């Protein structure tokens, strides 16, 4: 597998050495929670809009990876 990079971004998203992967069913469920499920969509939708309006693409990718890492319990906490 080759490295995939965001346009204009030095942050590689797919790496042959990566132990993380995104599963299509997990992504589908995440989209459902953010866009369809009433209670979570009401909280997550505005936050997503704020993040997308505030941060550039590379910053959003970095934030996503750190959030996933923290969910896994592997990330350092400052």
Backbone bond lengths (Angstrom), bond angles and torsions (degrees), N, CA, C in turn:
res aa  C-N    CA-C-N  psi(-1)  N-CA   C-N-CA  omega(-1)  CA-C   N-CA-C  phi
1 X - - - 1.439 - - 1.521 108.98 -
2 X 1.301 116.93 139.07 1.453 120.40 -179.75 1.518 110.05 -97.97
3 X 1.308 115.61 163.55 1.456 121.32 179.61 1.522 109.70 -74.42
4 X 1.324 116.20 133.04 1.457 122.55 176.71 1.510 107.46 -109.23
5 X 1.332 117.78 128.25 1.443 121.11 -179.44 1.505 110.70 -119.36
6 X 1.318 115.56 148.49 1.453 120.88 174.39 1.516 108.61 -69.03
7 X 1.313 118.51 142.76 1.463 119.76 177.42 1.524 110.69 -57.10
8 X 1.321 116.54 131.10 1.448 121.25 -179.91 1.507 114.33 70.29
9 X 1.322 117.35 18.65 1.456 120.57 -174.78 1.522 111.30 -132.26
10 X 1.321 117.66 138.08 1.456 120.08 177.35 1.529 113.41 -85.87
11 X 1.334 118.33 0.85 1.461 121.14 -175.07 1.524 111.03 -87.57
12 X 1.351 118.63 108.71 1.462 119.75 178.19 1.535 110.69 -72.01
13 X 1.323 116.01 135.57 1.463 119.70 -179.21 1.519 112.95 -98.53
14 X 1.296 117.84 -27.79 1.457 121.23 179.36 1.514 107.42 -127.04
15 X 1.316 116.06 127.85 1.452 120.27 -176.89 1.520 107.67 -137.83
16 X 1.286 117.79 140.38 1.464 121.18 -178.02 1.523 112.09 -62.94
17 X 1.335 117.47 -18.58 1.462 120.81 179.63 1.522 112.41 -95.94
18 X 1.332 118.14 -0.63 1.449 121.13 -176.27 1.527 111.53 -70.02
19 X 1.328 115.69 142.25 1.457 120.20 174.49 1.521 111.05 -102.53
20 X 1.327 116.96 -1.34 1.457 122.21 179.62 1.519 109.56 -101.07
21 X 1.328 115.99 146.87 1.461 119.98 173.45 1.518 108.44 -148.72
22 X 1.314 115.94 156.66 1.450 120.99 175.42 1.511 108.83 -102.42
23 X 1.288 115.71 129.37 1.447 123.90 -179.74 1.536 107.89 -95.50
24 X 1.318 117.57 136.44 1.466 120.66 -177.46 1.529 111.91 -59.52
25 X 1.308 118.72 -38.14 1.474 119.74 -179.73 1.525 110.88 -69.62
26 X 1.331 117.63 -33.86 1.467 120.20 175.76 1.522 110.09 -66.94
27 X 1.321 117.25 -41.64 1.455 121.23 178.60 1.528 110.30 -64.58
28 X 1.324 117.02 -41.06 1.465 121.31 177.85 1.534 109.91 -60.54
29 X 1.323 117.29 -44.71 1.469 121.58 179.60 1.525 111.14 -65.49
30 X 1.315 117.04 -39.92 1.462 120.64 177.69 1.527 110.39 -62.05
31 X 1.312 116.74 -44.85 1.470 119.99 178.37 1.522 111.21 -62.51
32 X 1.325 116.83 -39.43 1.470 120.69 178.01 1.530 110.07 -60.31
33 X 1.333 116.25 -45.43 1.463 119.65 -179.02 1.522 112.07 -65.82
34 X 1.310 117.28 -38.47 1.464 120.76 -177.65 1.527 112.15 -76.91
35 X 1.328 118.01 -36.94 1.454 120.38 -171.34 1.532 115.69 -110.20
36 X 1.329 118.98 -21.32 1.461 120.07 -170.93 1.522 114.50 -119.03
37 X 1.306 118.27 -46.57 1.467 121.92 -176.38 1.530 108.63 -66.76
38 X 1.344 117.79 117.72 1.458 120.78 -168.87 1.537 116.27 -54.02
39 X 1.302 118.47 -50.49 1.474 120.08 -175.17 1.527 112.07 -66.11
40 X 1.328 116.80 -48.27 1.466 118.49 -177.95 1.530 111.13 -74.34
41 X 1.320 118.12 -35.05 1.474 120.58 178.79 1.523 110.96 -63.11
42 X 1.321 116.92 -35.03 1.466 120.47 179.21 1.528 111.33 -65.11
43 X 1.325 117.09 -31.62 1.475 120.89 178.99 1.518 111.95 -89.65
44 X 1.330 117.31 -42.90 1.464 121.20 -173.33 1.524 113.45 -80.12
45 X 1.317 117.89 -36.27 1.459 121.11 -177.94 1.527 113.41 -55.56
46 X 1.341 117.75 -52.34 1.466 118.97 178.88 1.536 113.22 -63.47
47 X 1.321 117.76 -34.93 1.465 120.47 177.82 1.520 110.66 -66.36
48 X 1.327 116.44 -41.70 1.461 120.23 177.75 1.525 110.61 -62.36
49 X 1.317 117.05 -44.21 1.464 120.52 178.17 1.527 111.03 -60.79
50 X 1.342 117.09 -42.44 1.463 121.02 179.58 1.519 111.08 -63.85
51 X 1.334 116.76 -44.77 1.467 121.07 -179.88 1.525 110.26 -63.14
52 X 1.334 116.85 -45.04 1.468 120.05 -179.59 1.524 112.34 -65.47
53 X 1.325 117.42 -30.04 1.460 120.83 179.71 1.530 112.12 -81.46
54 X 1.332 116.08 -23.81 1.467 121.22 -172.91 1.523 113.33 -95.27
55 X 1.327 117.55 -39.31 1.457 121.89 -172.04 1.522 111.70 -109.00
56 X 1.339 115.91 149.88 1.457 118.84 175.44 1.534 108.99 -77.37
57 X 1.305 115.56 175.14 1.467 120.96 -174.43 1.529 112.68 -61.05
58 X 1.310 117.42 -41.40 1.449 121.26 -179.98 1.532 110.91 -66.19
59 X 1.316 116.61 -40.53 1.469 120.25 178.21 1.527 111.15 -64.91
60 X 1.326 116.55 -39.70 1.473 119.68 177.67 1.519 111.00 -64.89
61 X 1.336 117.60 -40.14 1.472 120.66 177.68 1.523 110.08 -64.31
62 X 1.325 117.35 -43.34 1.461 120.74 179.12 1.522 110.43 -61.26
63 X 1.319 117.05 -44.47 1.459 121.63 178.88 1.524 111.24 -61.51
64 X 1.329 116.57 -42.73 1.466 120.66 179.39 1.526 111.33 -60.44
65 X 1.339 116.88 -44.56 1.462 119.90 179.87 1.524 112.03 -64.78
66 X 1.325 116.88 -39.93 1.463 119.78 -179.65 1.531 110.58 -68.32
67 X 1.331 117.37 -39.29 1.461 120.13 177.25 1.529 110.13 -62.06
68 X 1.321 117.74 -45.56 1.469 121.12 178.11 1.517 110.16 -61.39
69 X 1.322 117.31 -44.26 1.460 121.40 179.69 1.521 110.85 -59.84
70 X 1.322 117.30 -43.15 1.466 120.76 179.10 1.521 111.39 -67.34
71 X 1.326 117.66 -36.06 1.459 120.27 176.56 1.529 110.98 -62.23
72 X 1.323 115.57 -34.70 1.456 120.97 178.26 1.532 111.58 -77.83
73 X 1.321 116.68 -11.64 1.457 120.47 179.28 1.513 113.97 80.66
74 X 1.345 116.84 13.97 1.468 120.52 -176.14 1.520 113.53 -99.47
75 X 1.308 117.41 -15.26 1.456 120.37 -171.92 1.514 113.28 -83.27
76 X 1.333 115.76 144.12 1.462 119.29 176.09 1.517 110.64 -70.11
77 X 1.282 116.10 146.80 1.460 121.36 177.55 1.520 108.24 -112.01
78 X 1.326 116.14 119.99 1.475 118.67 -179.58 1.513 111.99 -65.04
